[in-house]
Amino acid sequence: MATKALHALEYLDRPEKNPPRPVCVVYGDEPFLRRQAILKLREAVLGGEEGDFSFSAVDGDKAEWRDVLENLSTVAMFGGGQRLVLVEEADDFVTRYRGELEGYVAKPSRTGVLALELASFPSNTRLYKSVAAEGLVIDCSTPAPAKLTKWLVDWAKKFHRTNLAPAAANELVEIIGPELGLLDQEIAKLALAAGGESIEPRMVKQYVGGWRAKTTWEMLDLALDGKVREAMLQLDRLLSSGEQPIGILAQISASLRRFAAATRLMLLAEAAGRRTALPDALQRAGMKPFVLQKSAIQLRRLGRGRGAKLYEWLLEADLDLKGDSAMPPRLILERLIVRLAAPA
């Protein structure tokens, strides 16, 4: 049985080699990998569509241990088989119920699989060691560039039914950066444009808007620096060039979720009577080392009050762009920029 985490790239390549255990943990800074790993776990535990009756997802901030335990022990009326209970954003849940979870790993339910989605899962804790020994731990950290390029080539063939040349994969990473969700979107667009042919570097240069990605990051930096007018001008450039609002939100969400996770880690540490340095919290939340100093300055300016609201604001913007609001998409994004740029 494994005694350490399995990286998500290895798990996604051959999920059947690592079947679900009674307790599974999916953690790391890469949201796309976390989503894909959870989808594979769900498929392995529940099977087809009827298995949806045996699936429950709960918010880690609000979940109570007794309710999770009851869910795990209840056999679904339809669907049959095991239950899968997913605790989303479960860092706070783990802090509150660490003792109960350690006991559960030793004697888990036979009727259910418990999956925890975490931003971080320190390997020096008793819970980590017990889950690694008895359960399944999937590390969804951003892969190294060399592994990322190979993964993109394999991913394009397996999930987009297209051949991606290694040089084209390198070009994509150079333009987009190590944001797997965005890379997946670009491969999907390139596969359509290729029309069955191999995706070569010239196609990446032709169809992938490198300046747009750069402009999006500049817009976010300007908003976090409090420069509303300049951020709005960049937003106007993106929209005028044909960039979709939902795509702009997707690009900035990854960084903002890391700010939100770092804020949550700081607040949890304070509630437990500990002190955590801001750069340490940002690093644990998945912020890349080369932007730690800049990110620490931006998060200090943002403040803990607004940092704690980032998850809520991102969810609201996402739902509004998908039809929950009658506001024009531009105004939805402008509202988010103002919230980020308003003085702390």
DRENDO-1510 file (C-alpha; in Angstrom, 1 decimal, always signed):
<recs>
REC; n; res; u; v; w
REC; 1; MET; +0.0; +0.0; +0.0 .
REC; 2; ALA; +1.3; +3.5; -0.8 .
REC; 3; THR; +2.9; +5.6; +1.9 .
REC; 4; LYS; +3.2; +8.9; +0.0 .
REC; 5; ALA; +1.1; +11.0; -2.3 .
REC; 6; LEU; +0.5; +10.0; -5.9 .
REC; 7; HIS; +0.9; +13.0; -8.4 .
REC; 8; ALA; -2.3; +13.8; -10.3 .
REC; 9; LEU; -0.6; +13.4; -13.7 .
REC; 10; GLU; +0.3; +9.8; -12.8 .
REC; 11; TYR; -3.2; +9.1; -11.4 .
REC; 12; LEU; -5.0; +10.5; -14.3 .
REC; 13; ASP; -2.9; +8.6; -16.8 .
REC; 14; ARG; -3.9; +5.2; -15.2 .
REC; 15; PRO; -6.6; +5.7; -12.6 .
REC; 16; GLU; -7.5; +2.0; -12.7 .
REC; 17; LYS; -4.1; +1.2; -11.1 .
REC; 18; ASN; -5.0; +3.2; -8.0 .
REC; 19; PRO; -8.7; +2.3; -7.1 .
REC; 20; PRO; -10.4; +4.5; -4.5 .
REC; 21; ARG; -9.9; +3.7; -0.9 .
REC; 22; PRO; -12.4; +4.4; +2.0 .
REC; 23; VAL; -10.6; +7.8; +2.5 .
REC; 24; CYS; -9.2; +9.8; -0.4 .
REC; 25; VAL; -7.5; +13.2; -0.3 .
REC; 26; VAL; -7.1; +15.5; -3.3 .
REC; 27; TYR; -4.9; +18.5; -2.6 .
REC; 28; GLY; -2.7; +21.1; -4.3 .
REC; 29; ASP; -2.6; +24.4; -6.0 .
REC; 30; GLU; -3.8; +23.4; -9.5 .
REC; 31; PRO; -7.6; +23.6; -9.6 .
REC; 32; PHE; -7.9; +21.9; -13.0 .
REC; 33; LEU; -6.0; +18.8; -11.8 .
REC; 34; ARG; -8.1; +18.7; -8.6 .
REC; 35; ARG; -11.3; +18.8; -10.7 .
REC; 36; GLN; -10.1; +16.0; -13.0 .
REC; 37; ALA; -8.9; +13.8; -10.1 .
REC; 38; ILE; -12.3; +14.2; -8.4 .
REC; 39; LEU; -14.1; +13.3; -11.6 .
REC; 40; LYS; -12.1; +10.2; -12.0 .
REC; 41; LEU; -12.7; +9.2; -8.3 .
REC; 42; ARG; -16.4; +9.8; -8.8 .
REC; 43; GLU; -16.4; +7.6; -11.9 .
REC; 44; ALA; -14.5; +4.9; -10.2 .
REC; 45; VAL; -16.7; +4.8; -7.1 .
REC; 46; LEU; -20.1; +5.4; -8.7 .
REC; 47; GLY; -19.9; +4.1; -12.2 .
REC; 48; GLY; -22.6; +5.3; -14.6 .
REC; 49; GLU; -25.3; +8.0; -14.3 .
REC; 50; GLU; -27.4; +6.0; -11.7 .
REC; 51; GLY; -24.5; +6.4; -9.3 .
REC; 52; ASP; -25.3; +10.1; -9.0 .
REC; 53; PHE; -28.0; +9.1; -6.4 .
REC; 54; SER; -25.1; +7.9; -4.2 .
REC; 55; PHE; -23.1; +11.2; -4.5 .
REC; 56; SER; -23.1; +14.0; -2.0 .
REC; 57; ALA; -20.9; +17.2; -2.0 .
REC; 58; VAL; -20.8; +19.4; +1.1 .
REC; 59; ASP; -19.1; +22.8; +1.8 .
REC; 60; GLY; -16.1; +22.3; +4.1 .
REC; 61; ASP; -16.8; +25.6; +5.9 .
REC; 62; LYS; -20.3; +24.6; +6.9 .
REC; 63; ALA; -20.1; +20.8; +7.1 .
REC; 64; GLU; -20.6; +19.0; +10.4 .
REC; 65; TRP; -18.8; +15.7; +11.1 .
REC; 66; ARG; -22.0; +14.0; +12.3 .
REC; 67; ASP; -23.7; +14.8; +9.0 .
REC; 68; VAL; -20.8; +13.6; +6.9 .
REC; 69; LEU; -20.7; +10.4; +8.9 .
REC; 70; GLU; -24.4; +9.8; +8.5 .
REC; 71; ASN; -24.1; +10.4; +4.8 .
REC; 72; LEU; -21.3; +7.8; +4.5 .
REC; 73; SER; -23.3; +5.2; +6.4 .
REC; 74; THR; -26.5; +5.6; +4.5 .
REC; 75; VAL; -27.2; +3.4; +1.5 .
REC; 76; ALA; -28.8; +5.2; -1.4 .
REC; 77; MET; -32.4; +4.2; -2.4 .
REC; 78; PHE; -31.4; +4.3; -6.1 .
REC; 79; GLY; -28.0; +3.6; -7.7 .
REC; 80; GLY; -26.8; +1.0; -5.2 .
REC; 81; GLY; -23.2; +0.3; -4.5 .
REC; 82; GLN; -21.0; +2.6; -2.4 .
REC; 83; ARG; -21.7; +6.2; -1.5 .
REC; 84; LEU; -19.2; +9.0; -2.2 .
REC; 85; VAL; -19.2; +12.0; +0.1 .
REC; 86; LEU; -17.0; +14.9; -1.1 .
REC; 87; VAL; -16.1; +17.7; +1.3 .
REC; 88; GLU; -15.2; +20.6; -0.9 .
REC; 89; GLU; -12.6; +23.2; +0.3 .
REC; 90; ALA; -12.1; +21.1; +3.4 .
REC; 91; ASP; -9.1; +22.8; +5.0 .
REC; 92; ASP; -11.3; +24.3; +7.8 .
REC; 93; PHE; -13.2; +21.0; +8.1 .
REC; 94; VAL; -9.9; +19.1; +8.7 .
REC; 95; THR; -8.8; +21.6; +11.3 .
REC; 96; ARG; -12.1; +21.3; +13.2 .
REC; 97; TYR; -12.3; +17.5; +13.0 .
REC; 98; ARG; -8.7; +16.3; +12.8 .
REC; 99; GLY; -9.2; +13.8; +15.7 .
REC; 100; GLU; -12.4; +12.4; +14.3 .
REC; 101; LEU; -10.8; +12.0; +10.9 .
REC; 102; GLU; -7.8; +10.2; +12.3 .
REC; 103; GLY; -10.1; +7.8; +14.1 .
REC; 104; TYR; -12.2; +7.3; +11.0 .
REC; 105; VAL; -9.2; +6.4; +8.8 .
REC; 106; ALA; -8.4; +3.6; +11.2 .
REC; 107; LYS; -12.0; +2.3; +11.1 .
REC; 108; PRO; -13.8; +3.6; +8.0 .
REC; 109; SER; -17.3; +2.9; +6.9 .
REC; 110; ARG; -17.8; +0.0; +4.6 .
REC; 111; THR; -20.6; +1.6; +2.7 .
REC; 112; GLY; -19.0; +4.9; +1.7 .
REC; 113; VAL; -15.9; +6.6; +0.4 .
REC; 114; LEU; -14.9; +9.9; +2.0 .
REC; 115; ALA; -13.1; +12.4; -0.3 .
REC; 116; LEU; -11.5; +15.6; +1.0 .
REC; 117; GLU; -10.5; +18.4; -1.3 .
REC; 118; LEU; -7.8; +20.5; +0.3 .
REC; 119; ALA; -5.5; +23.5; -0.7 .
REC; 120; SER; -2.7; +21.9; +1.3 .
REC; 121; PHE; -2.0; +18.6; +3.1 .
REC; 122; PRO; +1.3; +18.8; +5.1 .
REC; 123; SER; +3.1; +15.5; +5.0 .
REC; 124; ASN; +4.4; +15.8; +8.6 .
REC; 125; THR; +0.9; +15.4; +10.2 .
REC; 126; ARG; -0.5; +12.2; +11.6 .
REC; 127; LEU; -3.5; +12.5; +9.4 .
REC; 128; TYR; -1.4; +12.6; +6.2 .
REC; 129; LYS; +0.6; +9.6; +7.2 .
REC; 130; SER; -2.4; +7.5; +8.1 .
REC; 131; VAL; -4.3; +8.4; +4.9 .
REC; 132; ALA; -1.2; +7.8; +2.8 .
REC; 133; ALA; -0.9; +4.3; +4.4 .
REC; 134; GLU; -4.5; +3.3; +4.4 .
REC; 135; GLY; -6.2; +5.5; +1.8 .
REC; 136; LEU; -5.4; +7.4; -1.4 .
REC; 137; VAL; -3.6; +10.8; -1.5 .
REC; 138; ILE; -3.5; +12.6; -4.8 .
REC; 139; ASP; -1.1; +15.6; -5.2 .
REC; 140; CYS; -2.5; +18.2; -7.5 .
REC; 141; SER; +0.4; +20.6; -7.4 .
REC; 142; THR; +1.5; +22.4; -10.6 .
REC; 143; PRO; +3.9; +20.0; -12.5 .
REC; 144; ALA; +7.4; +20.9; -13.6 .
REC; 145; PRO; +7.7; +22.3; -17.1 .
REC; 146; ALA; +9.2; +19.2; -18.5 .
REC; 147; LYS; +6.4; +17.0; -17.2 .
REC; 148; LEU; +3.8; +19.5; -18.2 .
REC; 149; THR; +4.9; +19.4; -21.9 .
REC; 150; LYS; +4.7; +15.6; -22.0 .
REC; 151; TRP; +1.3; +15.7; -20.2 .
REC; 152; LEU; -0.1; +18.2; -22.7 .
REC; 153; VAL; +0.9; +16.0; -25.6 .
REC; 154; ASP; -0.8; +12.9; -24.0 .
REC; 155; TRP; -3.8; +14.9; -22.9 .
REC; 156; ALA; -4.4; +16.3; -26.4 .
REC; 157; LYS; -4.4; +12.8; -27.8 .
REC; 158; LYS; -6.5; +11.2; -25.1 .
REC; 159; PHE; -9.2; +13.8; -24.5 .
REC; 160; HIS; -9.2; +16.0; -27.6 .
REC; 161; ARG; -8.4; +13.3; -30.2 .
REC; 162; THR; -5.6; +15.4; -31.7 .
REC; 163; ASN; -1.9; +15.2; -32.1 .
REC; 164; LEU; +0.0; +18.0; -30.4 .
REC; 165; ALA; +3.6; +18.4; -31.4 .
REC; 166; PRO; +6.0; +18.6; -28.4 .
REC; 167; ALA; +7.4; +21.9; -29.8 .
REC; 168; ALA; +3.8; +23.3; -30.0 .
REC; 169; ALA; +3.2; +22.2; -26.4 .
REC; 170; ASN; +6.4; +24.1; -25.4 .
REC; 171; GLU; +5.1; +27.1; -27.3 .
REC; 172; LEU; +1.7; +26.9; -25.5 .
REC; 173; VAL; +3.3; +26.8; -22.0 .
REC; 174; GLU; +5.5; +29.8; -22.9 .
REC; 175; ILE; +2.5; +31.8; -23.9 .
REC; 176; ILE; -0.1; +30.8; -21.4 .
REC; 177; GLY; +2.1; +29.7; -18.4 .
REC; 178; PRO; +1.5; +26.7; -16.2 .
REC; 179; GLU; -2.3; +27.2; -15.9 .
REC; 180; LEU; -3.7; +23.8; -16.9 .
REC; 181; GLY; -7.3; +24.9; -17.2 .
REC; 182; LEU; -6.4; +27.6; -19.8 .
REC; 183; LEU; -4.0; +25.2; -21.6 .
REC; 184; ASP; -6.8; +22.7; -21.9 .
REC; 185; GLN; -9.1; +25.4; -23.4 .
REC; 186; GLU; -6.5; +26.4; -25.9 .
REC; 187; ILE; -5.9; +22.8; -27.0 .
REC; 188; ALA; -9.6; +22.4; -27.5 .
REC; 189; LYS; -9.7; +25.5; -29.8 .
REC; 190; LEU; -6.6; +24.4; -31.7 .
REC; 191; ALA; -8.0; +20.9; -32.2 .
REC; 192; LEU; -11.0; +22.5; -34.0 .
REC; 193; ALA; -8.8; +24.7; -36.1 .
REC; 194; ALA; -6.5; +21.9; -37.0 .
REC; 195; GLY; -9.3; +19.9; -38.6 .
REC; 196; GLY; -7.7; +16.5; -38.0 .
REC; 197; GLU; -4.1; +17.6; -38.7 .
REC; 198; SER; -1.3; +17.7; -36.1 .
REC; 199; ILE; -1.0; +20.9; -34.1 .
REC; 200; GLU; +2.3; +22.6; -34.9 .
REC; 201; PRO; +4.0; +25.6; -33.4 .
REC; 202; ARG; +3.0; +27.9; -36.3 .
REC; 203; MET; -0.7; +27.2; -35.4 .
REC; 204; VAL; -0.1; +28.1; -31.8 .
REC; 205; LYS; +1.4; +31.4; -32.8 .
REC; 206; GLN; -1.5; +32.0; -35.2 .
REC; 207; TYR; -4.4; +31.1; -32.9 .
REC; 208; VAL; -3.3; +31.6; -29.3 .
REC; 209; GLY; -3.4; +35.2; -28.3 .
REC; 210; GLY; -0.3; +35.6; -26.2 .
REC; 211; TRP; -0.8; +39.4; -25.8 .
REC; 212; ARG; -4.3; +38.7; -24.5 .
REC; 213; ALA; -3.0; +36.5; -21.7 .
REC; 214; LYS; -0.4; +39.1; -20.9 .
REC; 215; THR; -3.0; +41.9; -20.9 .
REC; 216; THR; -5.3; +39.9; -18.6 .
REC; 217; TRP; -2.5; +39.5; -16.0 .
REC; 218; GLU; -1.7; +43.2; -16.3 .
REC; 219; MET; -5.3; +44.1; -15.8 .
REC; 220; LEU; -5.4; +42.0; -12.6 .
REC; 221; ASP; -2.1; +43.5; -11.3 .
REC; 222; LEU; -3.5; +47.0; -12.0 .
REC; 223; ALA; -6.7; +46.2; -10.1 .
REC; 224; LEU; -4.9; +44.8; -7.1 .
REC; 225; ASP; -2.6; +47.9; -7.1 .
REC; 226; GLY; -5.8; +50.1; -6.9 .
REC; 227; LYS; -5.5; +51.5; -10.4 .
REC; 228; VAL; -9.1; +51.3; -11.5 .
REC; 229; ARG; -8.9; +53.4; -14.6 .
REC; 230; GLU; -5.9; +51.6; -16.0 .
REC; 231; ALA; -7.5; +48.2; -15.2 .
REC; 232; MET; -10.7; +49.2; -17.0 .
REC; 233; LEU; -8.8; +50.2; -20.1 .
REC; 234; GLN; -7.1; +46.8; -20.2 .
REC; 235; LEU; -10.5; +45.2; -19.8 .
REC; 236; ASP; -11.9; +47.2; -22.7 .
REC; 237; ARG; -8.9; +46.1; -24.9 .
REC; 238; LEU; -9.6; +42.5; -24.2 .
REC; 239; LEU; -13.4; +42.7; -24.8 .
REC; 240; SER; -12.9; +44.8; -28.0 .
REC; 241; SER; -10.5; +42.1; -29.3 .
REC; 242; GLY; -13.2; +39.5; -29.0 .
REC; 243; GLU; -12.1; +37.9; -25.7 .
REC; 244; GLN; -15.1; +36.2; -24.0 .
REC; 245; PRO; -15.9; +37.5; -20.5 .
REC; 246; ILE; -16.1; +34.0; -19.0 .
REC; 247; GLY; -12.6; +33.4; -20.4 .
REC; 248; ILE; -11.3; +36.5; -18.8 .
REC; 249; LEU; -12.8; +35.5; -15.4 .
REC; 250; ALA; -11.3; +32.0; -15.8 .
REC; 251; GLN; -7.8; +33.4; -16.3 .
REC; 252; ILE; -7.8; +35.7; -13.3 .
REC; 253; SER; -9.6; +33.3; -11.0 .
REC; 254; ALA; -6.7; +31.0; -10.5 .
REC; 255; SER; -4.6; +33.8; -8.9 .
REC; 256; LEU; -7.5; +35.2; -6.9 .
REC; 257; ARG; -8.3; +31.7; -5.5 .
REC; 258; ARG; -4.7; +31.5; -4.2 .
REC; 259; PHE; -5.1; +34.9; -2.5 .
REC; 260; ALA; -8.3; +33.6; -1.0 .
REC; 261; ALA; -6.7; +30.3; +0.2 .
REC; 262; ALA; -3.7; +32.3; +1.7 .
REC; 263; THR; -6.2; +34.5; +3.6 .
REC; 264; ARG; -8.0; +31.5; +4.9 .
REC; 265; LEU; -4.8; +29.9; +6.1 .
REC; 266; MET; -3.8; +33.1; +7.9 .
REC; 267; LEU; -7.2; +33.3; +9.6 .
REC; 268; LEU; -7.2; +29.6; +10.6 .
REC; 269; ALA; -3.7; +30.0; +12.1 .
REC; 270; GLU; -4.8; +33.0; +14.1 .
REC; 271; ALA; -7.9; +31.2; +15.4 .
REC; 272; ALA; -5.7; +28.4; +16.6 .
REC; 273; GLY; -3.4; +30.8; +18.4 .
REC; 274; ARG; -0.5; +30.5; +15.9 .
REC; 275; ARG; +1.3; +33.0; +13.7 .
REC; 276; THR; +1.9; +32.4; +10.0 .
REC; 277; ALA; +4.1; +34.6; +7.8 .
REC; 278; LEU; +2.3; +36.0; +4.8 .
REC; 279; PRO; +4.8; +34.7; +2.2 .
REC; 280; ASP; +4.5; +31.2; +3.9 .
REC; 281; ALA; +0.7; +31.3; +3.6 .
REC; 282; LEU; +0.9; +32.4; +0.0 .
REC; 283; GLN; +3.4; +29.6; -0.8 .
REC; 284; ARG; +1.2; +27.0; +0.9 .
REC; 285; ALA; -1.8; +28.3; -1.2 .
REC; 286; GLY; +0.2; +27.6; -4.4 .
REC; 287; MET; +1.5; +31.0; -5.3 .
REC; 288; LYS; +4.6; +30.6; -7.5 .
REC; 289; PRO; +8.0; +31.5; -5.8 .
REC; 290; PHE; +8.9; +34.1; -8.4 .
REC; 291; VAL; +5.8; +36.2; -7.6 .
REC; 292; LEU; +5.8; +35.8; -3.8 .
REC; 293; GLN; +7.1; +39.2; -3.0 .
REC; 294; LYS; +4.7; +41.0; -5.4 .
REC; 295; SER; +1.8; +38.9; -4.2 .
REC; 296; ALA; +2.5; +39.6; -0.5 .
REC; 297; ILE; +2.3; +43.3; -1.2 .
REC; 298; GLN; -0.9; +42.9; -3.2 .
REC; 299; LEU; -2.6; +40.8; -0.5 .
REC; 300; ARG; -1.6; +43.2; +2.3 .
REC; 301; ARG; -3.3; +46.0; +0.3 .
REC; 302; LEU; -6.3; +43.8; -0.4 .
REC; 303; GLY; -6.7; +43.2; +3.3 .
REC; 304; ARG; -8.1; +40.2; +5.2 .
REC; 305; GLY; -11.7; +41.4; +4.9 .
REC; 306; ARG; -11.7; +41.5; +1.2 .
REC; 307; GLY; -9.4; +38.5; +0.9 .
REC; 308; ALA; -11.9; +36.4; +2.9 .
REC; 309; LYS; -14.7; +37.5; +0.4 .
REC; 310; LEU; -12.8; +36.4; -2.7 .
REC; 311; TYR; -14.4; +33.0; -3.0 .
REC; 312; GLU; -17.8; +34.5; -2.7 .
REC; 313; TRP; -17.1; +37.2; -5.3 .
REC; 314; LEU; -15.6; +34.8; -7.8 .
REC; 315; LEU; -18.6; +32.4; -7.4 .
REC; 316; GLU; -21.0; +35.3; -7.8 .
REC; 317; ALA; -19.3; +36.6; -10.9 .
REC; 318; ASP; -19.2; +33.1; -12.4 .
REC; 319; LEU; -22.9; +32.4; -11.8 .
REC; 320; ASP; -23.8; +35.9; -13.1 .
REC; 321; LEU; -21.9; +35.4; -16.3 .
REC; 322; LYS; -23.7; +32.1; -16.8 .
REC; 323; GLY; -27.1; +33.6; -16.6 .
REC; 324; ASP; -28.0; +34.4; -12.9 .
REC; 325; SER; -27.9; +38.1; -13.5 .
REC; 326; ALA; -29.4; +40.5; -16.1 .
REC; 327; MET; -26.3; +42.7; -15.8 .
REC; 328; PRO; -24.2; +43.0; -19.0 .
REC; 329; PRO; -21.1; +40.8; -18.8 .
REC; 330; ARG; -18.9; +43.9; -19.0 .
REC; 331; LEU; -20.5; +45.4; -15.8 .
REC; 332; ILE; -20.1; +42.1; -14.0 .
REC; 333; LEU; -16.3; +42.1; -14.6 .
REC; 334; GLU; -16.1; +45.9; -13.9 .
REC; 335; ARG; -17.8; +45.3; -10.5 .
REC; 336; LEU; -15.2; +42.7; -9.7 .
REC; 337; ILE; -12.4; +45.0; -10.7 .
REC; 338; VAL; -13.8; +47.8; -8.4 .
REC; 339; ARG; -14.1; +45.4; -5.5 .
REC; 340; LEU; -10.5; +44.4; -5.9 .
REC; 341; ALA; -9.2; +48.0; -6.4 .
REC; 342; ALA; -11.3; +49.7; -3.6 .
REC; 343; PRO; -9.1; +51.0; -0.8 .
REC; 344; ALA; -8.8; +48.5; +2.1 .
</recs>
